[in-house]
Amino acid sequence: MNTADLGLPVDVPSTALFTDQYELTMLRAALKAGTAGRRSVFEVFTRRLPDGRRYGVVAGTGRVLDAVENFRFDAGVLRFLRERDIVDGETLDWLAEYRFTGDIWGYPEGEVYFPGSPIMRVEGTFGECVLLETVILSILNHDSAIAAAASRMASAAGDRPLIEMGARRTHELAAVAAARSAYVGGFATTSDLAAGFRYNIPTVGTSAHAFTLLHDHERDAFRAQVEALGRDTTLLVDTYDVAEAVRTAVEVAGPELGAVRIDSGDLLLVAHRVRQQLDELGATDTKIVVTSDLDEYAIASLAAAPVDAYGVGTQLVTGSGHPTASMVYKLVARAESGADGAPLVPVAKKSSGGKTSIGGRKWAARRLDSSGYAEAEVVGTGPVPDDIADRQLLVELVKGGEVVAREPLDAARDRHAAARANLPLSATQLSRGEPVIPTEYVHEGSGS
């Protein structure tokens, strides 16, 4: 199923106004100055990882490709811009014909990144590239933050599956993107049906406390659920007394009961008690699912508990304290003139306060140690050194305005699992620390 063609309510007819006004006023001024057509190179990168993070996770690439394709100024959008006097007639005419015709390269979705990594490179005329800044950053900053949190949680969970269940804790459209990013980061399923429909992510869900409270007795609620959903369903056992609920659950469903869910209390203690009780009742194959404001630290603390799966909501969709990846979109090279074939010259912002950038059209490669694990992120301009030429990270995503790198979401998920496994073991530590590998810069040539 090609979800890009579904036209679902979670899509929009145009992404052209998912932008900041100054993108259009810059275009207006550049058109007047005759510089809008200069060949330009923009790069997405972050100067630092969020505090305590050892690596970042690229997520949202597929959504960026959709956004670029849908970046169109239709009649209603143009009328809005004209009525607000945001741009002049010349710019309106230019926007009416807008189609991105340039090239985009980037780290493939699911790959890890580090400070200074050229996560995405957008090349074309200044006018067509500058308009994409806000929408690209909006998607990558949100999705990568969620994927990084998901990856840390997946590392803490080990082989135990994670359920994404944060839709009620964020904007309804952000919830769909969050579920997608969580899946890339290692979550197994989502409770959000829109995410399941849009991206073919496996969905799960059974009942809440309201269903138990609806019935006169807990036994009646359990019986109704089992009759409707089968014995392999998951029964919520902490509405009243947990021990009594577990006993009733097994009596109603038998030892074939699929799972019980615990949503409150001291999860470590309660999980041990429930496991012992289930085993004593003969329900040795019944699994235990825990929820209740979990994050990676809570998940790690339950490593020794007899827990079979975790459900995570609020902390996941808010990036576990870091809701943005702090990525920026900067012009790093532009043609020295508007003439066809004019060479590129590096450009960079120079300022105090840690907001400097490095000019030049960049490549990136990951150097491995003798054991095959990553030891450095190498970023440079000019020729790529022979010893790392086969370890380059950027892939072509858009060529001449046409998307050339769409892939199933499972490919990004598998890529992330492989990339994380290729990092030093300290990458999985939850304690505060520096990026797990350093970023090294190689400056050669002009980047043209």
C-alpha positions in Angstrom: 0.0 0.0 0.0 1.4 3.4 -1.0 0.3 5.5 1.9 1.5 8.7 0.2 -1.5 8.3 -2.2 -4.2 7.7 0.4 -5.1 11.4 0.9 -5.9 10.8 4.6 -7.2 13.4 7.0 -3.7 13.4 8.6 -2.3 14.9 5.4 -2.7 18.5 4.1 -3.3 19.5 0.5 -0.2 21.8 0.6 2.7 22.3 3.0 3.6 25.7 1.5 2.5 27.7 4.6 4.2 25.5 7.0 6.9 28.1 7.0 8.0 31.4 8.6 7.2 34.7 7.0 10.8 35.7 6.6 11.4 32.8 4.1 9.1 34.6 1.7 10.4 38.1 2.5 14.0 36.9 1.8 12.8 35.5 -1.5 11.1 38.7 -2.3 14.3 40.7 -1.7 16.5 38.2 -3.5 14.2 38.3 -6.6 14.5 42.1 -6.6 18.3 41.9 -6.1 18.7 39.3 -8.9 20.3 36.7 -6.5 17.4 34.3 -6.0 18.6 32.1 -8.8 22.1 31.6 -7.5 23.1 28.0 -6.9 23.1 27.4 -3.1 23.8 24.6 -0.6 21.9 24.4 2.7 22.7 21.9 5.4 20.8 20.6 8.4 22.9 19.8 11.4 22.9 20.3 15.2 25.7 21.9 17.1 25.2 19.7 20.2 23.1 16.8 21.3 20.5 17.3 24.1 22.0 17.2 27.5 22.9 13.6 28.5 22.3 12.1 25.0 25.1 9.9 23.6 23.8 9.9 20.0 20.9 11.2 17.9 18.5 9.3 15.6 17.5 10.6 12.2 13.7 10.3 11.8 11.1 12.0 9.7 13.0 11.7 6.4 10.1 10.1 4.6 7.8 12.8 5.9 10.2 15.4 4.6 10.0 13.9 1.1 6.2 14.1 1.2 6.4 17.7 2.4 8.7 18.7 -0.4 6.4 17.1 -3.0 3.4 18.9 -1.5 5.1 22.3 -1.3 2.7 24.1 -3.7 1.2 27.6 -3.7 -2.4 27.2 -4.8 -4.9 29.9 -5.5 -6.1 30.2 -1.9 -2.5 30.4 -0.5 -1.5 33.0 -3.0 -4.6 35.1 -2.2 -3.8 35.0 1.5 -0.2 36.2 0.7 -1.5 39.0 -1.5 -4.2 40.2 0.9 -1.7 40.3 3.8 0.8 42.2 1.5 3.5 39.7 2.5 5.0 39.5 -1.0 4.7 41.6 -4.2 3.2 40.7 -7.5 6.5 39.5 -9.0 7.0 37.1 -6.1 3.4 35.9 -6.3 4.0 35.0 -9.9 7.2 33.2 -9.0 5.5 31.3 -6.2 2.6 30.2 -8.4 5.0 28.2 -10.5 7.0 26.9 -7.6 8.3 23.3 -7.8 11.5 22.2 -6.1 13.8 21.2 -8.9 17.0 20.7 -6.9 18.7 17.8 -5.1 18.5 16.6 -1.6 21.0 14.2 0.1 20.8 13.1 3.6 21.5 10.5 6.3 19.1 7.6 5.6 16.2 7.4 8.1 17.1 5.4 11.2 20.8 6.2 11.0 22.4 7.8 14.1 24.1 11.2 14.0 26.3 13.4 16.1 27.1 17.1 16.6 28.1 18.6 13.2 26.8 15.7 11.2 25.4 17.0 7.8 22.1 15.3 8.4 20.5 16.7 5.3 21.9 18.7 2.4 19.6 20.7 0.1 20.9 22.0 -3.2 19.3 24.2 -5.8 18.7 27.9 -6.4 18.6 30.1 -3.3 14.9 30.9 -3.8 13.7 27.3 -4.1 15.9 26.0 -1.2 15.3 28.8 1.4 11.5 28.2 1.3 11.9 24.7 2.6 13.8 25.6 5.8 11.0 25.7 8.3 9.0 22.7 7.2 12.2 20.5 7.0 13.3 21.6 10.5 9.8 21.2 11.9 9.7 17.6 10.8 13.2 16.6 11.6 13.4 18.3 14.9 10.2 16.7 16.2 10.6 13.2 14.7 14.3 12.9 15.6 13.6 13.9 19.2 10.9 11.3 19.6 13.1 8.6 17.9 16.0 9.3 20.1 13.8 8.9 23.2 12.4 5.7 21.7 15.8 4.3 21.0 16.9 4.9 24.6 13.8 3.2 25.9 14.3 0.3 23.5 17.9 -0.1 24.7 16.6 -0.1 28.3 13.9 -2.6 27.5 16.2 -5.1 25.8 14.2 -7.9 24.2 10.9 -6.9 25.8 8.5 -5.1 23.4 7.4 -1.5 23.8 3.9 -0.2 23.1 3.6 3.4 22.0 0.5 4.9 23.6 1.0 8.7 23.8 -1.7 9.9 21.4 -3.8 11.5 24.2 -0.7 13.4 25.4 0.0 15.5 22.3 -1.5 17.2 19.3 -3.6 14.8 17.3 -1.4 15.1 14.2 1.8 15.1 16.2 0.6 11.8 17.7 0.7 10.1 14.3 4.3 11.4 13.6 5.3 10.4 17.1 4.1 6.8 16.6 6.0 6.6 13.3 9.2 7.9 15.0 8.8 5.6 17.9 8.5 2.6 15.5 11.8 3.7 13.8 13.4 4.0 17.3 12.5 0.4 18.3 8.9 0.4 19.5 6.9 -2.7 18.4 3.3 -1.4 18.3 1.1 1.7 18.7 -2.3 2.3 20.2 -2.9 5.1 17.6 -5.1 3.8 14.7 -4.3 6.7 12.5 -0.6 5.8 12.7 -1.5 2.2 11.9 -3.6 3.2 8.9 -1.1 5.8 7.6 2.1 3.9 8.1 1.1 0.2 8.5 2.4 0.1 12.1 1.0 -2.8 14.1 -1.7 -1.6 16.5 -2.8 -2.9 19.9 -5.3 -2.1 22.6 -7.9 -3.7 24.9 -9.6 -1.8 27.7 -9.2 1.0 30.2 -10.4 1.4 33.8 -13.6 2.9 32.5 -14.7 -0.4 31.1 -14.3 -2.1 34.5 -16.1 0.7 36.3 -18.9 0.5 33.8 -19.9 -3.0 35.2 -21.4 -3.8 38.6 -18.6 -6.3 39.3 -15.0 -6.7 38.0 -15.8 -10.3 37.1 -18.6 -9.1 34.8 -16.2 -6.7 33.0 -13.6 -9.5 32.6 -16.2 -11.9 31.3 -17.5 -9.4 28.8 -14.0 -8.7 27.5 -13.0 -12.3 27.2 -16.2 -13.2 25.4 -15.7 -10.4 22.9 -11.9 -10.5 22.4 -11.0 -14.1 23.3 -8.9 -15.7 26.1 -5.7 -14.2 24.8 -6.8 -10.7 25.6 -5.1 -8.4 28.2 -7.1 -7.7 31.3 -6.4 -4.6 33.4 -6.1 -5.7 37.0 -5.4 -2.6 39.1 -8.8 -1.0 39.2 -9.5 -2.3 42.7 -7.5 -5.0 44.5 -4.8 -6.4 42.3 -4.5 -9.9 43.9 -8.3 -10.3 43.8 -8.4 -9.1 40.2 -5.7 -11.6 39.1 -7.5 -14.4 40.7 -10.8 -13.4 39.0 -9.0 -13.0 35.7 -7.6 -16.5 35.7 -11.0 -17.9 36.8 -12.8 -16.2 33.9 -10.2 -16.7 31.1 -8.5 -19.8 32.4 -4.7 -20.4 32.2 -4.9 -19.4 28.5 -5.3 -15.7 29.6 -3.0 -13.7 27.3 -1.8 -11.0 29.7 -2.6 -8.8 32.6 -1.8 -5.1 32.7 -0.6 -3.1 35.7 -1.1 0.6 35.5 -0.3 1.9 39.1 1.6 1.3 42.3 5.1 0.1 42.9 5.5 -1.7 39.6 8.6 -3.7 40.6 7.0 -5.1 43.7 3.6 -5.6 42.1 5.0 -7.3 39.1 6.8 -9.9 41.3 3.7 -10.6 43.3 1.5 -10.9 40.2 4.0 -13.2 38.5 4.1 -15.5 41.6 0.3 -15.5 41.8 -0.2 -16.3 38.1 2.3 -19.2 38.3 0.5 -20.5 41.4 -2.8 -20.4 39.5 -1.4 -22.3 36.6 -1.3 -19.3 34.2 2.5 -19.7 33.6 2.3 -18.4 30.1 0.2 -15.3 30.9 2.3 -12.2 30.3 2.6 -9.0 32.4 2.3 -5.6 30.7 3.2 -2.5 32.8 2.2 1.1 32.0 2.1 4.3 34.2 4.3 7.3 33.2 7.3 5.2 32.2 10.5 6.6 30.7 13.8 5.0 30.0 15.0 5.2 33.6 11.8 3.5 34.9 12.1 0.9 32.2 15.7 0.2 33.2 14.8 -0.1 36.9 12.3 -2.9 35.9 15.0 -4.9 34.1 15.0 -7.5 36.9 11.2 -7.6 37.2 9.1 -10.3 35.6 7.7 -7.9 33.0 7.0 -8.9 29.4 6.1 -5.6 27.8 6.0 -1.9 28.5 3.5 0.7 27.4 4.8 4.3 27.2 3.0 7.5 26.5 3.7 11.0 27.9 7.5 10.7 28.2 7.8 9.3 24.7 5.8 11.9 22.8 7.6 14.7 24.7 11.0 13.3 23.8 11.6 12.3 27.4 12.5 15.8 28.5 14.0 16.9 25.1 11.1 17.6 22.7 13.4 19.0 20.0 16.7 17.9 18.4 17.9 21.5 18.1 18.7 21.1 14.4 19.4 24.2 12.2 19.3 24.8 8.5 22.2 26.9 7.3 23.5 28.2 4.0 27.0 26.7 3.7 27.9 27.4 0.1 26.7 29.5 -2.8 27.8 30.3 -6.4 30.1 33.3 -6.6 27.9 34.8 -9.2 24.6 34.1 -11.0 26.4 32.8 -14.1 25.8 29.3 -15.3 28.5 27.0 -13.9 29.8 29.6 -11.5 31.9 27.8 -8.8 30.6 27.4 -5.3 32.3 29.4 -2.5 31.9 28.4 1.2 30.0 30.7 3.4 29.5 30.6 7.2 28.1 32.6 10.0 30.7 34.0 12.4 29.4 35.0 15.8 29.9 34.5 19.5 27.8 32.4 21.8 28.4 29.0 20.2 26.3 29.8 17.0 29.2 29.6 14.5 28.9 27.2 11.6 31.4 25.7 9.2 31.2 26.6 5.5 31.5 24.3 2.5 29.5 21.5 0.9 30.1 18.5 3.2 30.3 14.8 3.2 30.3 12.5 6.2 31.7 9.0 6.9 31.9 6.9 10.0 35.3 5.4 10.8 35.4 2.0 12.4 37.9 0.6 14.9 39.6 -2.8 14.5 36.6 -4.6 16.0 34.2 -3.0 13.5 32.6 -0.6 15.9 32.2 3.1 15.2 35.0 5.3 16.6 34.5 8.6 14.9 32.2 10.7 12.8 34.3 12.2 10.1 32.9 15.3 8.3 34.7 17.2 5.6 34.8 19.2 2.4 36.6 18.3 -0.8 37.8 14.8 -1.6 36.9 11.9 0.7 40.0 10.1 2.1 40.4 6.7 0.6 40.3 4.9 3.9 36.8 5.9 4.6 35.4 6.3 1.1 33.3 3.2 1.5 31.8 4.4 4.8 30.0 7.5 3.5 26.7 8.2 5.2 24.7 10.6 2.9 22.5 9.0 0.3 20.6 10.7 -2.6 17.0 11.4 -1.6 15.8 13.8 -4.3 17.3 14.2 -7.8 16.2 17.1 -10.0 13.1 17.6 -7.9 12.1 13.9 -8.1 12.0 11.7 -5.0 14.3 8.7 -5.5 14.6 7.1 -2.1 11.3 6.2 -0.7 11.4 3.0 1.4 9.2 1.0 3.7 9.2 2.2 7.3 10.5 -1.2 8.4 13.7 -0.5 6.5 14.4 2.6 8.6 13.5 0.6 11.8 16.0 -2.2 10.8 18.6 0.4 9.9 18.4 2.0 13.3 18.8 -1.3 15.1 21.9 -2.0 13.1 23.3 1.5 13.5 22.8 1.4 17.3 24.4 -2.0 17.5 27.4 -0.7 15.6 28.1 2.0 18.3 30.4 1.4 21.3 28.6 -0.3 24.3 28.6 3.0 26.3 26.0 4.4 23.8 23.3 2.5 25.8 24.3 4.0 29.1 21.6 6.2 30.6 23.9 8.2 32.7 24.9 11.7 31.6 27.9 11.8 29.2 29.3 13.2 26.0 28.5 11.9 22.5 29.7 8.3 22.3 32.0 9.0 19.4 33.7 12.3 18.5 33.2 14.4 15.4 36.3 15.0 13.4 36.6 17.7 10.7 38.6 17.4 7.5 39.0 20.6 5.5 40.2 20.1 1.9 39.4 22.1 -1.2 36.7 24.6 -1.6 33.7 22.2 -1.6 32.8 23.1 -5.2 
